[in-house]
Amino acid sequence: MPEVLKMTFPGENRSILVLDSDSDSLSFIRNNLKKVGYEILAASTATDAMNILAQSPVDLVVADVNHISDNGTNLREILEDDPDRRELPFLFITDDDQARCENQLRGLRTGVEDCLQKPFDPLALVAYVQAAVTRYEVVRESMRRDGLTGLLNRQHLEHHIKKELYRLKRYDGVGSLITLELDGLDEINNQYGQRTGDLAVVHLSYILGSSTRATDIVGRLGGGGFLLYFPETKLENALKTVKKLQEKLEKADVADINDKLTFSAGVVEAFRHGEDYMKLFENANKALGKARENGKATVQGWDA
């Protein structure tokens, strides 16, 4: 097969899982997609692929249609039953003719982008991959925003943070995770009404979104709760940044609310305070709990 020419497809910061037991085919796909910026995670069995997906979110699965099942594990069927990954697109590749490939895919249409017959031209491979990733991003963008604040919703917030933590672990980097809660939201709702409570949440979300870096990840968990991730940021610097956000919120003037707005926050550092996202989130919430025990407007780093 000819090698792909240098192209400008934007594969940067996108990960693709390639499932193929043929080492030559796997190497061909990996080499050509890496040339245009994609990060490639390789698996030779469906079981291996599931193990990889459990550790790292991806933007596309490129899979040999004859290897999506092993030992009763059908990768596409399992993902169709997973609400968080049901829409993950698949590009199937096959040694069979196109018609036979299409016949094998009947009943698996959810998330299936296309079927590409081997041997394929590398330019066609890149074009099919880019089209699938782009369509997935359009769908995901329409579903990823919180309706009230416009920030990332919980599902996609956690997706992005897990993806960043996966890269962080691979390259031995550092980052900080912050759970944050608007103080007294129930009291605001009871005293001024839910509309005013919503205004307070929106005002806090605006400060969080506009006062952080483009590389930071900011989203809403629900109610007055927010989750932030600061890449390349140690605990001490994250604490300073969150306290500055606190100062900005305290200066805010929200209609109908007489008292100043404040929040409480818990801050942890990856991977100093947890080996994975779930443990970091748990410890950040514990730090938040300690902050709330100390009263409003408290920012607490993990110290256990």
SULJOUR-V143715 format. One record per run of one state. SS is the DSSP state (H for helix, E for strand, L for the rest). FROM is the first residue (numbers start at 1). LEN is the number of residues. If there is no record, write none. Layout:
<<SS:FROM:LEN> <SS:FROM:LEN>>
This chain:
<<L:1:14> <E:15:5> <L:20:3> <H:23:13> <L:36:3> <E:39:5> <L:44:2> <H:46:10> <L:56:4> <E:60:5> <H:65:3> <L:68:1> <E:69:2> <L:71:2> <E:73:2> <H:75:6> <L:81:9> <E:90:5> <L:95:3> <H:98:7> <L:105:7> <E:112:6> <L:118:4> <H:122:22> <L:144:1> <E:145:1> <L:146:6> <E:152:1> <L:153:1> <H:154:17> <L:171:4> <E:175:8> <L:183:2> <H:185:8> <L:193:1> <H:194:17> <L:211:6> <E:217:6> <L:223:2> <E:225:7> <L:232:3> <H:235:16> <L:251:12> <E:263:9> <L:272:2> <E:274:1> <L:275:2> <H:277:17> <L:294:5> <E:299:3> <L:302:3>>
